[in-house]
Amino acid sequence: MKQKLAWTLSLLFGVCLGIGTFPELIESIFFCVTLGILGLVLLVVIWDLLLKQCDWWRK
């Protein structure tokens, strides 16, 4: 459930950012989707680092 929510939010963020930055490129959905995927990857990497940090503190 959380992964689906994260995916949706990052995709929406990418679309909004793409349309807001380049309104003339609304037809360029690929650009927006790419931004969304990059946002998702960044989110997953940060989440993974935070979890590892928490595990490190417990030890």
C-alpha positions in Angstrom: 0.0 0.0 0.0 2.8 2.4 0.9 4.7 1.6 -2.2 1.6 2.3 -4.4 1.0 5.6 -2.6 4.7 6.6 -3.0 4.6 5.7 -6.7 1.4 7.8 -7.2 2.7 10.8 -5.3 6.0 10.8 -7.1 4.4 10.4 -10.5 1.9 13.3 -9.7 4.9 15.4 -8.5 6.7 14.7 -11.7 3.7 15.6 -13.9 3.0 18.8 -12.0 6.6 19.8 -12.0 6.9 19.1 -15.7 3.8 21.0 -16.7 4.6 23.9 -14.3 8.1 24.2 -15.6 7.4 23.7 -19.3 3.7 24.4 -20.0 4.4 24.2 -23.7 5.5 20.6 -23.3 2.3 19.2 -21.9 2.3 16.7 -24.7 5.7 15.5 -23.6 4.3 13.0 -21.0 7.5 11.0 -21.2 9.4 13.9 -19.6 6.9 14.0 -16.7 6.9 10.3 -16.2 10.7 10.3 -16.2 10.7 13.0 -13.5 8.2 10.9 -11.5 10.4 7.8 -11.7 13.5 9.8 -10.7 11.5 11.1 -7.7 10.5 7.6 -6.7 14.0 6.3 -7.0 15.2 9.2 -4.8 12.5 8.5 -2.3 13.4 4.8 -2.1 17.1 5.5 -1.7 16.5 8.0 1.1 14.0 5.6 2.8 16.5 2.8 2.6 19.3 5.0 4.0 17.0 6.0 6.9 16.1 2.4 7.7 19.8 1.4 7.7 20.6 4.4 10.0 17.9 3.2 12.4 19.2 -0.3 12.4 22.7 1.0 13.0 21.5 3.0 16.1 19.8 -0.1 17.6 23.0 -2.0 17.5 
